[in-house]
Each structure stands twice: as structure tokens, then as C-alpha cells.
């Protein structure tokens, strides 16, 4: 028997590989057609390990920078200043965003450590007025003599577009100054902040000394600017939810198309699954954290299309099932020979 040439050996090896792949393909086809309990093999474990590794990495990455109170970043000329010995300290703590009303709530707390302003029991030697001015209103915090300084809550307006949820951004502005109530003499004010808003990322620009600013128009030096956007963690999770919504809709439309063209057997189980997905999407849309009313960008680019796709899938499955049942009835009604 003559020795095989390298080309013949390669062809024979390729034939064995093709035959092996054909056998494996037939085995996979049989398993899909006849599901049954069976042990995991290497082909099953590898995808499982990869998926588990990806989910674990995402979990660790997201939780590494998640902040329950919301992140806050302080910038501006007054960001790195140390608290002076004289004057008042005003702590600006954003508490809540209200995009639907175009406002936010901010706690203003006044602290006095200047010995020329307070007694040994930390009560004020003289009455002080703290003005908190926004683009829409002005709030006076009157601190009577003989009492410990207190604070209040103000509701400055915010500029932003709620319809861009969850990528909506807002900006709020405050002007704060202090003066002696009787004489009107200006009192130096040191501004600070130490907390953000739940599920929001806040950037606060602090001035050096708001008492030297121009009050008219509330846009001069000394203006406190607060920039807010939704937290990175929330945006990532909403992005993942959006991807899954699009994926479920795509699978539903694909399967409905296969059923409508009679490449799969029509059944009412598929119709029930599509209907359940449709109503679950409606509930999901209404319960998203901080979600705006219907008609926002997230609806125009995602949920409205998902609803149209699922409703189309429902129609295709229902029509295909009706046509298939009609064909079965006609076949059964034919006289047998």
C-alpha cells in the first residue's frame, strides 16, 4: 500500500474533524429535541463560569463606588479654605431633589464660634440676620440675641430638563450673607457642606466670602452653585435594565415571527408569556426610581418601542395560532378514504 502524501493526510484529518463535528451537532440536536436530566459537562461549565465571573466583577465594581447618601464634590475658591476664627459658619446640606416641581430642598444651618459674637453658653451676644437669596425669592433667618443659632430649609429653583431622565442634569444657585440686625454691618461668612443627596451626584462650587459679592441679580462673586446629576450606579443599573428590556422585546418579536411563518408550533403559552412581559414592562416603567411622567426620552427611545414590539408579537402569535387551529379543524373534517 503506497504511503499517503501530506495532502492526503491533511484531507483525512479534516474529514475526521468534520465527521466528529457532525456527530456533535446531531447529539446537540437530539438533546434539544428531547430534554432530560443529565450531568454538567465541560461545555456547560465554561459558559457558567464566565457568566459568574462577569456578574461578580460587575457587583464588586458597582458597590466599590456606591454611596448611599450620594456623592458630593466641592470645588471653587472656597473649597480648600480652613474655617476662620471670626464670623459665622453656614453649612449648606442639599436634602432632596424635586425635578417634577423644578425645585430642591436645602438645609441651611448656622454655626457661630467667634467669641465676639457668642457668649460662653454659645448664645448670641446680638441679633444677627442671615439672608438666603435665590433667583426667585429671599429668605431671612433672624437669629435673636440670647439664643443659640439655628437653621432653616430653603427651596431654591433648579434649571434642568426632567424629560432627559435618567441623564437629566440640574443646577441650583444660592447667595448667602450675614449682617448685624440693628446696625446692618456685614459679618464674614464661611461656607461648607458635608453631605450629598440620595441617588444623586452633587458638585458644589463655593465662593471665598459671599459678603463681598454683589447681591443684585444674584449672579456675582460669592454665588454658591450646585450641579446635580443622577448617581453613576443608578445610571448603570437603568442602562442594564434598558438593555434587558430591549433584549426581551427582540426575542419576543423573533419568536413571534418564527411562529407567524410556521417555523415553530403556535401555542397559547407563548401568547401568555408575551402578554405578561407587556404588562410587566408597564409596571417597571412606572416604578423606576425618580421616573418622570410618560413621554420622556426613556419612553421615546425605549419603552414605547418595547410596547409596540410586544403588542405586535401578541398579534402575530394570536393570528398564527388561529390559522393553525383552523388548518387542524379542516384536516380533521375531511372524510377519510
N, C-alpha and C positions, 0 to 999 in steps of 0.2 A: 504494500500500500504506500503510495508516494506521500512524502511529508507535506503537510499543509503550508501554504505560503502565509506570510504575515497578514495579508489582506483577508485570506480565508479565515484565519484565526480571529481576526477582529470582527468579521461578519458573524462568525459562530457565537462569539461572546455577546455581540449586540443582539443576536437572536435569543440567547438565553435571558438577557436582561428584559427584552420585550415580552417574552413569554412569562417571566416572573411578574412583570407589571400587569399583564393581562389577568393572571391568576389573582393578584391582589385586588384588582378592580372588580373582578367577579365576586370575590369574597366581600368587599365593601358593599356592593350592590345587593348581595344576599342578606347581609346584616341589616341594611336599611329597609329592605322589604320584609324582613322577619325579625323585629326587635326582640331581644330576650336577655335575661340577666347573664352577665359574663364578667370575668375579672378584668381589671385595668391592665393594659399593656403599655409598652414604651410610647407608642403613637398617641395614646390617650394622656399619659402623664406629662409629656413635654408641653403641650398647649396649656394644661392646668397649671404647671409650674410657672410658665411665662405670664399667664394672667394673674396669678397670685403675686408674683414679683412686681408687676406693674401697679396693681392695686395697693400693695404695701408701700411702694415708693411714693405714690400719689398721696396716700394717707399721711405719711411722715412729712412730706414736703408741705402739704396744706396746713397741717397742725403746727409746723415749726414757726410759722409767722401769723397764726391766727390769734387775734386779740379780742377778748370778749367785750371790752369797753370801747373798742375801736382805736385805731392808731392815730396819733397826732404828731405832727412835725412843726416845730416852731422855727421861724426864720425872721428876717428883718433886723434892723439895727439894735432893737431891744432884746433880741433873743438870748444873747450871752451876757447880759448885764447882771451884776450881783445886786442884791437888794440894798438900797441906800439906807442910811441911818435916819434921814429926815423924810417927812412926807407920809403919804398913805400908800398902802399896797392894795391893789384891786385885782382879785382873782376872777378871771373870765373862764367859766366852765360851760361849754356847749352841752346841752342836755338832750335835745330831741330835734329831729328834722321833721318838718311838716310840708313836704313838696306839694300836696294837694291844695293847701291854703297859701302857698308861697311865703311861708314864714318858718322860723326856727325858734326854739326856746333856749335862752342863755341865762345861767345863774351868775349874778354879779355879787360877789362877797367882798366886803371892805374890811381890811385889817390895818390897825394902827399900832405901830411900835415906836414912833417918835415920842420921846419923853416930853417934848414941848407941846404935844397935842393931847396926851393922855395922863391920867393920874396914876398913882401906884396900884389902884384896883382895876386899871385898864379901862376906866370910863373916860369919856372925852372931857377935856377942860372947857371947850367951847363948841358951839353948834357948827356943824360942817354940812355942806350940801355937795352931793356928787351928782353931776349931770351925765346921763347916758343918752346920747343923741344918735338917732338913726336917720335914714333917708326919709322916713315917714313921720317920725314923732320924736319927742324928747321926754325923758323920764327923770324926775328929780328924786334922789334918795336923800331925805332930810335926816341927819343924824343929830339928835338933840344933845345938848351938854348934859353930863352926868350919866349917860348911858353908854353901854358897850356898842361899838359899831356893828351894824348888821348889813344885810344884803337884800336883794330882790331878784325877781325873774323878769327879764325883758323878752320881747318877741320881735326881733328885727326882721325886715323883709329879706328874702333871698332871691337872687336872679339866677334862673336856670330853666331848662326845658324838661318838664316831667315826662314828656312823650318819648324821650330818648332812653327810658328805662331799659336795661339796668346800667347803661353807660351815661346816665344823666349826671351833670356837674352843676354845682351851685356856688354862689358867692354871697356872703353876708358881710355887712360893714357896721362898725360901731365907733363912736367917738366918745371918749370918757375924759372928764375934767373934774377937779375938785376945788372948792373955794370956801373961805370962811363965810358963814351965813350972814353975819352982821356987816363986816367991812367989805366983803366981796374980794378980798385978797386971794390970789391963786395959791394953791397948795400943790407941791410936786406929787406926781402920781407914778408909782412903779407898777407896771402891768405884768401879770404872769398867768399861766394856765397849766393844769396838770392832768387833764383828762380829755378823752375824745367822746364820740357818740357811738353807741352800739351799732355795729354793722356799717359804720362809715369811716372813711379815712379823711382826716382833717389836716389841713395846712393852715397855720395861723401866722400872720405877719404882724409882729409887734413893733411899735414905734419906740423911740428913746424916751420922750417925755411929752405926753399929749397936751400938757398945759400950755405949751408954746405954739400950738397949732392954730390955724385959722378955723373958727367954728362955722363961719358962713359957708353953706353948701356941703359941709361935712365931707370934704374931699381933700383937705390939706394935709400937711405933715402932722403925724400923731394919730392918723386913722388906723384902727385895728381892722384888718382884712382877714376873713375866714373863708377858705376854699374847701368845699366838701365834695367828695365823690364816694360811691359805694365801695365797700372794702373789696380787696383783691380776692379774698376767699369766697365771698358771695358771688362775685362776677364769674369766677372759675366754676363754681357749682352750678350756677344758672347756665353757663355755656355747656357743661356736660349734660344737664337736663335737656337743653335745646337740641343737642346732638342726638340724644336718645329719642326725643320726640320725632325728629326728622327721620331717624332710622326705623322706628316702629311704623311710621306712616309709609315710608318707602317699601318696607317688607309687606305691609298690608296691601298696598296697590299692586305690587309684583305678584303676590299670591292670588289676588282677585283677578288680575289679568290672565294668569295661568288657568284659573277656574273658568273664566268667561270664554276662553278659547278652547275649553275642554281638554287641556293638558293635565289637569288634576280633577279629581272627582268632586263635584259640587256637594256641599253638606251644610247643614244649618249650624254646626259648631263653629265654622269659620265666620258665619254671619254674626253669631253671638259674640265672638272674640272682637271683631271689628267694631260692633256697637258698644261693647264695654270700653274699648280703647277710646272711642269718640267721647263718651261721657266722662271718662277719667281725665282726659285732656282738658275738658271744660272746668272740672273741679280743680285740677292742677293749676290752670291759668289764674283762677280766682283766689288761690291760696298762696301764690308766690309772695315772698316777703317784700312788703312795700310796693306791691304791684299797682300800677295806675289803672284807670278805667279802660274799658275796651277801646281799641283804636290806636293804641300806642305803637311805637316802632316794632316792639316784640311781636305784636299781632300781625302787622303788615308783612313782616319778613318771615314769620314762623307759624304762629298758631292759626291764622286764617287759612294758610296753605295746608296745614295739617288737617284742619277740619274739612276743607274741600276734598283732600285726598281720601280721608276715611269715609266721607259720605259717598264719594264716587265708588270706593271699594265695596261699600254696602250695596249700592245699586247693582254693580256687576255681579256680585255673589248671588244676590236675590234673583236677578234675571237668569243667570246660568242655572241656578237650582230649579227655577220654574221650567225652563226649557228642557232640562234633563228629566224632570218628573213627567213632563208631557210626553217625551220620547219613550219613557218606560211604559206609561199607560197605553200609548199607541201600540207598542210592541206586544204588550200583554193582551190587547183587544183583538189582535189579528187572529183569524181562525187557523188552527193548527191542521196541517195536512197529514 
